[in-house]
Amino acid sequence: MAGISDFIKIAKIDSCKHLSSGMRYDSFVHWAGFIIPNFQEKLLKDPGSVDDLAFRKEVFSYINLRVGTPHDLFLLFCHAISESVSENVKVLNGTVNVDLLSNLNNPSDFIDAIKKSCEKYQDKVTVRPYLGLDSNSEKHINLATMLLESGIFAGIELYGTAFAEKPEKFLTIFKTARKLNIESRIGSLGFRNFTDRESILEIVQNLQPSVILNPNIVIKKDNLLIFKDGKILPEVINFLKTNNIRTEFSPAPFLSKQNSEEKTRVIREFAEKGLDFKLCSEDMLFLNKSLSEFAADLCNTGVFTQEELVEIISNRP
C-alpha cells in the first residue's frame, strides 16, 4: 500500500482549490475566531443534496460575515495556500469568490489581498488566481467581467446551478475569458437534474468552457447516455476532444457517499480513453482531504498504480 507521504514528496499541481474553503476545519476556526455550529454533523449530508447546498451557503455566510478588511481576506487566502505548501504543491489554481468583495471598500482592496497572499508564498508555490462567480446570483456578473480585465486572473470559475438554467446570462463573461486567453471552468452540479444529453452538450458548446469540474455528477445518469456499461460513449469522447475540454476530479463523491466506487471507475475510464484530466482538492474545508490523500486513496483502491498517479499529479511541462 502507498502512504500519503509517498505523494506528499512529489512536486505537484493542484488544478482547482477554492481559497475561501481550502483549509482544514481547525485552520478555519483559527482564522475565524469562532466555531460553526454542528459543523461535523452537517458535514455528513449527502453531497449535492438540498441540505448539503444549504450547509455550504451557511458556511459562506459566516465567511462573508468574518471578512471586514482586506487583511482578513489576505489571512483567509494564506491559510488555504499554506495548506498546499505543506503538501508540496508547486502550482495552485486557486479560486477566489467575487462575493468576498462585498464587505470591502473597493475592488482594488480585493485585488491587493489576492496579490499579497500570492506574493507571500511565491518562493514555494506559484498561485494562479481564478475568479469564482456564483451563477445563482447575477448581481456580480458585470463586476466579475471588469475584474477579469485587471490581468491578475488565470481563469474564471462559474459554480452553482443557475448557469445551466440561464446560460445566456453568462455568455459575455466567457467571451471575455477567451479574449483574454484565460481558462474558464464550470461545475457539473448545474446539470444534475437534466434529462437529455443534447441539452447539456448544447450549453457547453455555447459557453465554451475550457474545463469541466466533476463530470461524474451527470455521467452516471443512464438517460443521459454519457456513460454506459462502464464506458464513455464515443460521441462524448469526440465532443470533449474536439472542443479541447479538460476535466477535473476532486475527492467529492458522486451525489451520495455510497457511490464513490462509481466515481473512481469514471476517472479510470477517462484515463484509458486518453482524455485530458487533472486531480484537485477543490474544497478541503468540506471534503477534508488533500490532493496527496486523494491520490493515496486512488492508489490503494487499485484505480491507478503509484507510478501512474505520480505522472498524473506531477508538476511537469
Secondary structure, DSSP 8 states (H G I E B T S, - for coil): ---HHHHHTS-EEEEEEETTS-S-HHHHHHHHSS--TTHHHHTTS-TTSHHHHHHHHHHHHHHHHH--SHHHHHHHHHHHHHHHHHTTEEEEEEEEEGGGGGGSSSHHHHHHHHHHHHHHTTTT-EEEEEEEEETT-GGGHHHHHHHHTTS--SEEEEESSHHHH-GGGGHHHHHHHHHTT-EEEEEGGGGTT---HHHHHHHHHHH--SEEE-THHHHT-GGG-SEETTEE-HHHHHHHHHTT-EEEE-S--SSSGGGHHHHHHHHHHHHHTT--EEE--B-HHHH---HHHHHHHHHHTTSS-HHHHHHHHB---
